[in-house]
Amino acid sequence: MADNPTSNDNTRTAPSYTSTPIEPGRLTNSVRMTIQTRVAQRLIHGRRADPASGTPAIVGLYRYAAMTRQLWTAAGNDDPYADWWLLRVEQETDAVREQIQGLRQHIDRFLEGAPAMDIALAHSLEPAVVELSFGTPYAYQGAYLLADLDELVLAIMTARFVGLMNRETFERHLEESGRGVRRLFATIQGYRHLAVTRDDVRQTTQKGQRAIELMGELPDEIRSGELRAAYAPPLRGKADASVPETAPEDPDPGNKDAAAEKPDGSEED
């Protein structure tokens, strides 16, 4: 008798499923910043040094981001000097933020000098929109300060436009406004990447001695690791899964000249 294909057969084989673990890829991010003044725009790209005229380099945001990325990576690899410089960056960031806020309050008092007038801040008819994709919180904090500076410069220019600030006062405040951000962006220039570790410093290895010669003696709490910057990365091997990994940023995707500069502001040969 032939087999009946429609007969009731309870011996079917269950389908086989292969369990493949799902692993998320590396995280990335993007932020858009709107810039309305040339003072802030120039600090996006910075300026090359010109040895012929004696013009010094100005570190811009893109270069600063690349330099903080180097510090960030080195600090995660137990470089105590990178930790020390990150702490300096945080302290300088706080100081510059207070400086900008204080100057903004001072300028606002100028704008309040005509109580019967409702004065709106000047604005650009064609603001520049900048795409930011950085790998450290320090680069973003630098960008936040640059945005604050942009607003401050708008307030200074508004006070000048509406006749509440004379030319001499205007020029003085305009120069003063960007000084702190330029100082912050230059903070990292004294750091030298030597792939040194805390063990090198403790054991006074050749690397450790070289680091001390170039960058000075470490404070005890930095050398021991007791004191680290608030936003310092976890040490390698002690990674915190809550800290996202992001792609390293381009030193300056729109400015090949700035990207070609060394961290100390000199040019590559």
Secondary structure, 3 states (H helix, E strand, C coil): CCCCCCCCCCCCCCCCCCCCCCCCCCCCCCEEEEECCHHHHHHHHCECCECCCCECCECCHHHHHHHHHHHHHHHHCCCHHHHHHHHHHHHHHHHHHHHHHHHHHHHHHHHCCCCCCCCCCCCCCCCEEEEECCCCHHHHHHHHHHHHHHHHHHHHHHHHHCCCCCHHHHHHHHHHHHHHHHHHHCHHHHCCCCCCCHHHHHCCCHHHHHHHHHHCCCCHHHHHCCCCCCCCCCCCCCCCCCCCCCCCCCCCCCCHHHHCECCCCCECC
